[in-house]
Amino acid sequence: MSPKLINASTFTLPNLLFDFANPSVIVDYFIHRHELHPSDTKQSFDMSTAATRTRRPHTRSKTGCLTCRKRRVRCDGGKPTCTRCSGAGRECEFADTELPLRDRKTIFLPGEQAPWVVSSNSPSVALVVDSPFAKSVEPFDCLGLDMSLRSRELLHYFHHSHDSSDLILAKASRNILFCSFASVAQHPDALRDTLLVAGLHYAWTVGDLQTYNATFLYHKVSTIGILNRWLQNIHQPGLMTFIRHVSILCFIEASYGNVGDTEAHINGLSNAVNLLSPLDDDFRNRTGLEEELANRYLLLTHYAYQGFKARILGSDSLKTMFRQNNAAEFSTFVSLIHRWKTQNVGHLEMRLNAMKLLPFFFAILPSSTCFHNIDASPLIEHLKHVTISTQTANEDRYKCDPSWEWIEGSESRLLCATISSHFSSLFEDDMLSSSGTVKYSISWSGMCAASSLYMHSVLELWDGGQAMDSSLLRRFLCIMQKDLENNMGALGSDDSSNFWFWRAFLGMYSIAKHQAQSYEPKLDDLANVYHGFVDTWKDITGSRLWEDVHRRLISIAWPDRQGHELEPNREQVLVEFR
C-alpha cells in the first residue's frame, strides 16, 4: 500500500483531520515535511514506543554563498563556485566580507598613517627628467627659466620685499596689471633681469654679497652670453632685448662699484639705441612703441649713472675709494653706504625703493600701449630743491663729506619721482584730461631729457661740468625739440608759456655751453632750431630784457645768481636779450 500525502491546506492545529490511531498517516506527514525516504522511517520512529525525535547538531556556516543561504541548504563555501551550486547549475554569489567588530579597532584613523608612505619592499623607480619644467612643482619653476642656484629663494625675497601695487602707481590702479610682478615673471628675459636686480637689492639692503653671489653670477653670465650671441649678427631680431639687458647691466655694474665697466656699457647702449632710433629727418614723426621705450631706457640709464658718478665726485671718501682702476671693493663701498645710513646721510631707503621699480620699468609692454603726457609738477619741485642744495653746498660754511646736496637727499627724491612718473605715463590721467589746466604737461621723455641737461649744463653736477658726449646731447635735444613743437599752443598762458620757454632756453644754453668747450658741427642745425624757439617766445610774449627772462626761469628752476648760471658763455646768451 503506497503512502498517502496530506494536503497542507487542510492541516491546521484546531482541526486535525488525520487519525492518530493510524501510524501510516503520521509517517507520510513526516516524510513530506522532512524529505525522508520511506526506508528511513524505521530508523526515525519506533512504532512500538512513543520515543521523541532529537535533531542532530550542525555548525552554522558563515562563509556560505548567498544562493545556498536563501535556499536554506548547507554550503561548503567553495569559491568561486560552491559544490552544491556547481552541481545544480545555479549562479553562485558571495556577499562582501565584513570586518568583525572586535577587529575594527585596528584600522588607522585619518591622519594616523601617512597615505604617501611607500612600502619598503616596493621596487625603486628612477625618475628621468627630460624637461626643465619637471625639476619641481614649485610655482616659480614654471617660468621658462632655469631657477637653479637658489634663484627661487632670491625671487621670493624680492617678491615679498615690497608690495608692487603700493609702490608703482597711486594713479590708475585699475590698470595695475601692466606693471604687476606676474607680468614681469612671465617673460624669461624680464625674469632674468629681475633676478639680477633682486641680487643687487639684497646686497645693498643687507650689505652681504656672498649669500646670493653664485645666483647673481650665474644669471649675469647668462645675460652676457645672450648679448655676445646677438653681437655676432646685429641684424638679427632681438635688438630690444639687447637694449634691455645692457641697461640692466649698467645699473648692476655701477651699483657694484665698477664705474669703468659701466662706462663701456653706456657706450654700447647708446650705439644700440642709434640703430633702433636713428636721428634722421624722420625722427620727430616716428611714434613706435619700441623706439619710445629704447629712448626711455637710455634716458633713465644715463640719468642714474651720471647721478652715481656725481655722488663719487661729491665725496672725498668715495673719490679715494674709487681712485684705483675706477672701481671699488664692494664690501668696503657698501659698508660706507650703510654707515652713512645710520647717520641719515644719502637716503639709502629712497634709492632702494627706486631699485625695486627697475624690473617694472624694463618690463615688456603690450603692443597696444600708448604713452600719455605727465604732470611734471613734482619733478619741477625736486629740481628746485636740488638747485637750492647745490647753491648751499658751494658755500664754504657747508663743506662736508659727502657734500650737502647728497646729504639733503633732493637728488634721490628726484630719481624716484622720475621712475614713478614713467608708470603714470602709461595711463591717461582723468584729472589731467578733464581739467586741462595743468601747468607742466609734458611727455616723460621730454622731461627726463630736460632734467638731464639741467643737472649737467646748468647745475654742473654731472661730469664735473665737463662737456657731455655729443651724440647723447644731440639725442636729448632732438627729444626736447619734438616735445616743444608739439606744444606750441602752450605759449598762450603764463605758467605753461614759462615752462615752454624754460625748455627752449635750456636747449639753447646747453648747445652754447657745449660748443664753447668742445665744438661739434652736427649741433649747428639744432642751435638754429632752439634760437628759433626762443625768438618765437620773445615775439609772442614781448619779453626782451634779461632780468625778466631770468625771473621767468627762476619760477621754474634756475640758480638765482646771475654770474653762476651763464658761465662760460654768458655773453653769447645775453646778446639774445639786448
C-alpha positions in Angstrom: 0.0 0.0 0.0 1.5 3.4 -1.1 1.8 6.3 1.4 -1.0 8.8 1.3 0.2 12.5 1.4 -1.6 15.1 3.4 -2.9 18.3 1.9 -1.1 21.1 3.7 -4.1 23.5 3.4 -6.3 21.2 5.5 -3.7 20.6 8.2 -4.4 23.1 10.9 -4.0 23.0 14.6 -7.7 23.5 15.5 -8.9 20.8 13.2 -6.6 17.7 12.8 -8.0 15.5 10.1 -5.7 12.6 10.4 -6.3 9.7 12.7 -3.6 9.3 15.4 -4.6 5.7 15.7 -3.3 5.1 12.1 0.5 5.2 12.2 0.9 5.2 8.5 -0.7 8.7 8.2 1.9 10.2 10.6 4.8 8.6 8.8 3.5 10.0 5.5 3.4 13.5 7.0 7.0 13.4 8.3 8.2 12.1 5.0 6.6 15.1 3.3 8.0 17.7 5.8 11.5 16.4 6.3 12.2 14.9 2.9 12.8 11.4 4.4 12.9 8.3 2.3 10.4 5.6 3.3 13.3 3.3 4.0 14.5 5.6 6.8 11.2 5.6 8.7 12.2 2.6 10.8 15.3 4.3 11.9 13.4 7.6 12.8 10.5 6.1 14.6 9.9 3.1 16.7 6.3 2.3 16.2 6.2 0.1 19.3 7.3 3.0 21.5 6.4 6.7 21.8 10.2 8.0 21.7 10.7 11.7 21.0 13.0 12.8 18.0 16.2 14.7 18.7 17.7 17.0 16.0 21.3 16.3 15.1 23.6 19.3 15.9 25.0 21.3 13.0 27.6 24.1 12.9 26.4 27.3 11.2 28.5 28.3 8.2 29.4 31.9 7.9 31.1 31.6 4.6 28.3 30.1 2.6 27.1 31.6 -0.7 24.1 33.7 -0.9 22.3 31.2 -3.1 22.5 28.4 -0.7 21.6 30.6 2.3 18.5 31.7 0.5 17.6 28.1 -0.2 18.3 27.2 3.4 20.7 24.4 2.4 24.1 23.7 3.6 27.0 25.2 1.6 30.7 24.2 1.7 31.7 27.8 0.9 33.9 26.9 -2.1 35.0 29.8 -4.3 34.4 31.0 -6.8 31.5 28.4 -7.0 30.4 26.1 -4.2 29.9 22.4 -4.8 26.1 22.5 -4.4 25.6 25.4 -6.9 28.1 23.9 -9.3 26.3 20.5 -9.3 22.8 22.1 -9.8 24.0 24.6 -12.4 22.9 27.6 -10.3 24.5 31.0 -10.2 26.8 31.2 -7.1 27.1 34.6 -5.4 29.0 35.6 -2.2 28.5 38.6 0.0 31.2 41.2 0.6 33.4 40.3 3.6 32.8 42.4 6.7 35.5 43.1 9.3 34.4 41.7 12.7 33.6 44.2 15.2 36.3 43.1 17.6 38.9 43.7 14.8 37.7 47.1 13.6 39.7 49.0 16.3 42.9 48.0 14.4 42.1 50.3 11.5 44.1 53.5 11.3 42.1 56.6 11.8 42.5 59.6 9.4 45.9 61.2 10.0 47.4 58.2 11.9 49.1 56.9 8.8 50.6 59.0 6.0 49.0 57.9 2.7 52.2 58.7 0.8 54.4 56.2 2.7 55.7 53.6 0.3 56.2 50.0 1.4 59.8 49.1 2.0 59.6 46.1 -0.3 58.3 48.2 -3.2 60.7 48.3 -6.2 62.6 51.6 -6.6 61.7 53.7 -9.6 64.1 56.1 -11.2 62.7 59.4 -12.5 64.3 60.6 -15.7 63.9 64.4 -16.1 63.9 65.5 -19.7 62.2 68.8 -19.3 63.5 71.9 -17.3 59.9 72.3 -16.0 59.9 68.8 -14.4 62.5 69.5 -11.8 60.0 70.7 -9.2 56.3 71.5 -8.8 57.3 74.8 -7.2 55.3 77.7 -8.9 58.4 79.7 -9.8 59.8 76.7 -11.7 57.1 77.1 -14.4 58.6 80.3 -15.8 60.7 79.1 -18.8 64.0 79.9 -17.0 66.5 77.8 -15.1 65.8 78.6 -11.5 68.8 76.8 -10.0 71.4 78.0 -7.5 68.8 79.4 -5.1 67.1 81.5 -7.8 63.7 80.7 -6.4 64.7 81.8 -2.9 66.1 85.1 -4.3 62.9 85.7 -6.3 60.8 85.0 -3.2 62.9 87.5 -1.3 62.4 90.2 -3.9 58.7 89.4 -4.3 58.0 89.8 -0.6 60.3 92.7 0.0 57.6 95.1 -1.2 54.1 95.5 -2.4 54.3 96.3 -6.0 50.9 97.8 -6.2 51.7 100.3 -3.5 54.9 101.4 -4.9 54.2 101.7 -8.6 51.0 103.6 -9.1 48.8 105.7 -6.9 47.0 106.8 -10.1 45.1 104.4 -12.4 45.3 101.5 -10.0 42.7 99.8 -12.1 45.3 99.1 -14.7 48.0 97.8 -12.4 48.2 94.6 -14.3 50.5 96.3 -16.8 53.2 96.6 -14.1 52.4 93.7 -11.9 55.0 91.2 -10.7 53.3 88.5 -12.6 53.7 90.3 -15.9 57.4 90.6 -15.3 57.8 86.9 -14.3 56.1 85.6 -17.4 59.0 86.5 -19.7 62.3 84.7 -19.4 64.4 87.8 -20.3 62.5 90.1 -17.9 62.7 87.4 -15.2 66.5 87.2 -15.6 66.8 90.9 -15.3 64.6 90.8 -12.2 66.9 88.3 -10.6 69.9 90.5 -11.2 68.1 93.5 -9.7 67.0 91.2 -6.8 70.6 90.2 -6.1 71.7 93.8 -6.2 68.8 94.9 -3.9 69.7 92.2 -1.3 73.4 93.1 -1.4 72.6 96.8 -0.8 70.0 96.1 1.8 71.9 93.6 3.9 75.4 94.5 2.9 76.1 90.9 2.1 77.5 89.9 -1.3 78.2 86.2 -0.6 74.7 84.8 0.2 73.4 85.0 -3.4 76.7 85.6 -5.2 76.6 82.3 -7.1 73.0 83.1 -8.1 73.9 86.6 -9.2 77.0 85.5 -11.2 75.0 82.7 -12.9 72.4 85.0 -14.3 74.9 87.7 -15.1 77.0 85.3 -17.2 73.8 84.0 -18.9 72.9 87.6 -19.7 76.4 88.4 -21.1 76.1 85.2 -23.2 72.9 86.4 -24.7 74.5 89.8 -25.6 77.5 88.2 -27.2 75.4 85.9 -29.3 73.4 88.8 -30.6 76.6 90.8 -31.3 77.7 88.1 -33.7 74.9 89.3 -36.0 73.4 92.7 -35.1 70.9 92.5 -37.9 69.0 89.6 -36.3 65.8 90.1 -34.3 66.2 90.9 -30.6 67.6 94.4 -30.6 65.1 95.5 -27.9 66.1 92.5 -25.7 69.7 93.6 -26.2 68.9 97.1 -25.1 67.0 96.0 -22.0 69.8 93.7 -20.9 72.6 96.3 -21.4 70.5 98.9 -19.5 70.2 96.5 -16.5 73.9 95.7 -16.7 74.7 99.4 -16.5 72.7 99.6 -13.2 74.3 96.4 -11.9 77.9 97.3 -12.6 77.6 100.9 -11.3 75.9 99.8 -8.1 78.6 97.2 -7.5 81.3 99.9 -7.9 82.5 99.1 -11.4 82.4 102.5 -12.9 84.8 101.7 -15.8 82.6 98.7 -17.0 79.5 100.9 -16.7 81.0 103.5 -19.0 81.6 100.8 -21.6 78.0 99.5 -21.3 76.7 103.1 -21.7 78.6 103.5 -24.9 77.2 100.2 -26.2 73.7 101.1 -25.2 73.9 104.4 -27.0 75.1 102.7 -30.2 72.3 100.1 -30.0 69.6 102.8 -29.5 71.1 104.7 -32.5 70.4 101.5 -34.6 66.8 101.3 -33.4 66.1 105.0 -33.4 68.3 106.9 -35.8 68.4 110.7 -35.5 67.4 111.3 -39.1 64.9 113.8 -40.5 62.0 111.5 -39.8 62.9 111.1 -36.0 60.3 113.7 -34.9 57.5 111.9 -36.9 58.0 108.4 -35.6 55.9 107.2 -32.7 56.6 103.5 -32.4 56.4 101.8 -29.1 59.8 100.1 -29.2 61.5 103.3 -30.3 60.0 105.3 -27.5 61.0 102.6 -24.9 64.5 102.4 -26.3 64.9 106.2 -25.8 63.4 105.9 -22.3 65.8 103.2 -21.3 68.8 105.3 -22.5 67.5 108.4 -20.7 67.0 106.7 -17.4 70.2 104.6 -17.5 72.3 107.7 -18.3 70.5 109.7 -15.7 71.1 107.1 -12.9 74.7 106.5 -14.0 75.6 110.2 -14.0 74.0 110.6 -10.6 76.1 107.8 -9.3 79.3 109.3 -10.6 78.3 112.7 -9.2 78.0 111.1 -5.8 81.5 109.9 -6.0 82.8 113.3 -7.1 80.9 114.8 -4.2 82.6 112.8 -1.5 86.3 112.7 -0.6 85.9 109.3 0.9 84.3 107.8 -2.3 86.9 109.5 -4.5 89.7 107.9 -2.6 87.9 104.5 -2.7 87.4 104.7 -6.5 90.8 106.0 -7.3 92.3 102.7 -8.4 91.1 101.4 -11.8 87.9 103.5 -11.4 86.4 100.7 -9.3 85.9 100.0 -5.6 85.7 96.8 -3.4 82.0 96.3 -3.0 82.3 95.2 0.7 84.2 98.4 1.6 81.9 100.5 -0.6 78.6 99.2 0.8 80.0 99.4 4.4 80.4 103.1 3.9 76.9 103.5 2.5 75.4 101.7 5.5 77.4 103.8 7.9 76.0 106.9 6.2 72.6 105.4 6.5 72.9 105.2 10.3 73.7 108.9 10.2 70.7 109.7 7.9 73.1 110.6 5.1 72.5 109.6 1.5 68.8 108.5 1.7 69.6 104.8 1.1 66.0 103.8 1.5 64.9 106.1 -1.2 67.4 104.6 -3.7 66.4 101.1 -2.6 62.8 101.9 -3.4 63.8 103.2 -6.8 65.7 100.0 -7.3 62.6 98.0 -6.6 60.9 99.6 -9.6 63.5 98.8 -12.2 62.1 95.4 -13.2 58.8 97.0 -13.9 60.4 99.9 -15.8 62.1 97.4 -18.1 59.0 95.1 -18.4 57.8 94.1 -21.8 54.6 96.1 -22.6 51.7 95.1 -24.8 51.9 96.3 -28.4 48.8 98.3 -27.9 50.4 100.5 -25.2 50.0 104.3 -25.7 52.0 106.8 -23.7 50.4 110.0 -22.3 51.7 113.3 -21.0 52.6 113.5 -17.3 52.2 116.3 -14.8 55.8 117.4 -14.2 55.0 119.5 -11.2 56.6 117.1 -8.7 59.7 116.8 -10.8 59.9 120.6 -11.1 59.7 120.9 -7.3 62.5 118.4 -6.8 64.6 120.3 -9.4 64.1 123.5 -7.4 65.3 121.7 -4.2 68.3 120.3 -5.9 69.1 123.8 -7.2 68.9 125.3 -3.6 71.0 122.4 -2.2 73.7 122.9 -4.9 74.0 126.6 -4.2 74.2 125.9 -0.4 76.9 123.3 -1.0 79.0 125.8 -2.8 79.3 127.9 0.4 82.4 127.3 2.5 80.5 127.0 5.7 78.6 123.9 4.4 81.7 121.9 3.4 81.2 118.2 4.5 81.7 114.7 3.3 79.6 113.9 1.3 78.7 117.3 0.1 75.4 118.9 1.2 73.3 118.2 -2.0 73.8 114.5 -1.3 73.1 114.7 2.4 69.9 116.7 1.8 68.5 114.0 -0.5 66.8 116.0 -3.2 68.6 114.2 -6.0 67.4 110.8 -4.6 63.8 112.0 -4.4 64.1 113.3 -8.0 65.3 109.9 -9.2 62.4 108.1 -7.5 59.9 110.6 -8.9 61.4 110.2 -12.4 61.0 106.5 -12.4 57.5 106.6 -10.9 56.3 109.2 -13.4 57.1 106.7 -16.2 54.3 104.5 -14.9 52.0 107.4 -14.8 52.6 108.0 -18.5 51.2 104.5 -19.2 47.7 105.6 -18.3 45.7 108.7 -19.1 45.1 110.8 -16.1 41.4 111.6 -15.9 42.1 114.8 -13.9 44.7 115.9 -16.4 42.4 115.3 -19.4 39.3 116.8 -17.9 40.7 120.0 -16.3 43.2 121.0 -19.0 44.7 123.4 -16.5 47.9 121.5 -15.6 50.8 123.9 -15.7 53.5 121.4 -16.6 52.1 118.9 -19.1 54.9 117.2 -20.9 56.0 113.8 -22.2 58.1 111.6 -19.9 61.0 111.5 -22.3 61.0 115.3 -22.8 61.0 115.9 -19.1 63.8 113.4 -18.4 65.9 114.9 -21.2 65.3 118.4 -19.8 66.2 117.3 -16.2 69.4 115.7 -17.5 70.5 118.8 -19.4 69.7 121.0 -16.4 71.7 118.8 -14.0 74.7 118.7 -16.4 74.8 122.1 -18.1 73.2 124.4 -15.6 74.0 123.0 -12.1 77.1 121.2 -13.4 76.5 118.3 -11.0 77.3 115.7 -13.7 80.7 115.1 -15.1 82.1 118.0 -13.0 80.9 120.5 -15.6 82.8 118.9 -18.5 81.3 118.6 -21.9 78.6 115.9 -22.4 79.0 113.3 -25.1 77.9 115.0 -28.3 75.8 112.1 -29.6 73.9 111.9 -26.3 73.4 115.7 -26.2 72.1 115.6 -29.8 69.6 112.9 -28.9 68.4 114.7 -25.8 67.9 117.9 -27.8 66.0 116.1 -30.6 63.6 114.6 -28.0 63.1 118.0 -26.5 62.6 119.5 -29.9 59.8 117.1 -30.7 58.1 118.0 -27.4 58.4 121.7 -28.0 57.0 121.5 -31.5 54.0 119.5 -30.2 53.3 122.1 -27.5 53.5 125.4 -29.4 49.9 126.1 -28.2 51.1 126.4 -24.6 52.6 129.8 -25.3 49.2 131.4 -24.5 49.1 131.1 -20.7 51.8 132.4 -18.4 52.7 129.3 -16.4 52.7 127.0 -19.5 54.5 129.6 -21.5 57.2 129.9 -18.9 57.6 126.2 -18.8 57.8 126.0 -22.6 60.4 128.8 -22.7 62.4 127.2 -19.9 62.9 124.1 -22.0 63.7 126.1 -25.2 66.2 128.3 -23.3 67.7 125.3 -21.6 68.4 123.7 -25.0 69.9 126.8 -26.4 72.0 127.3 -23.3 73.3 123.7 -23.4 74.3 123.9 -27.0 76.1 127.2 -26.5 78.0 125.8 -23.5 79.0 122.6 -25.2 80.2 124.4 -28.4 82.3 126.7 -26.2 84.0 123.6 -24.6 84.1 121.1 -27.5 82.8 122.2 -30.8 80.6 119.7 -32.7 79.4 120.7 -36.2 76.4 118.4 -36.0 74.9 120.6 -33.3 74.8 123.8 -35.5 71.5 122.9 -37.0 70.0 122.2 -33.6 71.4 125.5 -32.4 69.5 127.3 -35.1 66.3 125.4 -34.1 66.5 126.4 -30.5 67.4 130.0 -31.3 64.2 130.0 -33.4 62.2 128.7 -30.4 63.5 131.5 -28.2 62.8 134.1 -30.9 59.2 132.8 -31.2 58.7 133.1 -27.5 60.0 136.6 -27.5 57.7 137.7 -30.3 54.6 136.3 -28.5 55.4 137.5 -25.0 57.3 140.7 -25.9 59.9 139.9 -23.3 63.3 141.3 -24.3 65.2 142.1 -21.0 67.4 139.6 -19.4 66.0 140.5 -15.9 62.5 139.5 -17.0 63.8 136.3 -18.6 65.8 135.4 -15.5 62.8 135.9 -13.3 60.7 133.5 -15.5 63.5 130.9 -15.5 63.7 131.0 -11.7 59.9 130.5 -11.5 60.6 127.0 -13.0 64.1 126.0 -11.8 67.2 128.1 -12.2 70.0 129.4 -10.0 69.3 132.9 -8.7 72.9 134.2 -9.0 73.5 135.7 -12.4 77.2 135.2 -12.5 76.8 131.4 -12.0 74.2 130.3 -14.4 75.7 131.9 -17.6 79.3 130.8 -17.4 81.3 130.1 -19.6 79.0 131.5 -22.5 77.4 134.4 -20.7 78.0 137.0 -23.4 76.6 134.7 -26.1 73.4 134.2 -24.2 72.9 137.8 -23.1 73.2 139.1 -26.6 69.8 137.4 -27.3 68.1 139.7 -24.9 69.5 143.2 -25.6 
